[in-house]
Amino acid sequence: MEVKVFATLRDVVGGKSVSVDVGSGISVQQLLAQVLDKYPALRPKLLTEDGQLNSAVHILVNGRDVRFLQGLETVVTAKDTVQMFPPVGGG
């Protein structure tokens, strides 16, 4: 599965997506662990110091924020679309 990344996350991974092996289905937490194993520099951009998903980070599965699904326990398969958005600011 290709996990699409946006904004400053692209600088860290060197592209628009990250390849993850989801087999017959894994949780978003397991997917996130695979991504962080490949790109440890993403950790401070996605997680708080205590290892929780930063509240300003959005992970979407098929266009829906995981917070409105089953959180990090949401199961994804190869047919799903996953997108990761870092915190953004502006003014």
N, C-alpha and C positions, 0 to 999 in steps of 0.2 A: 504494500500500500504506500502511496505517496502522501505524506502529510504536508500540506501547504503551510508555509510560514510567511509572515508579512513584516514590513517595516524593518526595524533594527534587528530582528531575528535573522533576516536574510544575510546580513553582514556576518553574523556568527557562523552560519552553516555554509556560506558561500554559494547560495542559490535560492530558488523559489520553493524548494521542497526537500523533504528528508524521506528516505526509503525506510520502511519499518515492516518487519515480518509479523503479520497478525495471525497466521495460521487459520484455524477455523473460527477464531474470535478471541479477543483479549479485552481487558478493561482499559479504559483511558489511562488509568494509573500505570498499568503495565506498559502501555504504549509510550507514555511520558518517560518511564524509566529507561526504555530502549533508546529514545531520543537523547536523553541526558547522558547515557553511556557513550554514545557516539560523539556528542558535543557537550562536554562538561561546562563549557563557558556559557551555556544557556541557563544553567542552574540559577544564578543570581537574577536573571531577567524574568524567570518564570515562577520561582519559588521564594517564599519568605525564609528567614534564617532558621526557622524551626521546621522547614521542609513542607510547608503547606503551599498550595497554589496561591499566588499573589492575587488579591481580590480585584486588581485592575487588569489581570490577564484573562483573555477570553479564549476558550477552546470550544470550537463549534463542531458538532457532528451532524452532517446533513443539514447545515444551516441553523441548527439550534444549539444554544449555549448549554454546555453540560450541566450547568447549575440548575437548569430547568428540566433536566432529564434525571439520571440517577447519579449525578455528580461524577467523581472520578471512577465510580464503579460502573458507569455506562459501558456496555459491551460494544465493540466495533469489529466489523469484519472487512474483508477486502473490498466489498462492494460499497462501503460507506465512504463519504468524503469528510476528511478531518482538516480543520484549519486552526492555526494558532496565531493569536494577535497579542502583541506585547502591550504594556501600558502606553497610552498616547496622551499627549498634552498639547496644548496650544492656547492661543489667545489672540 
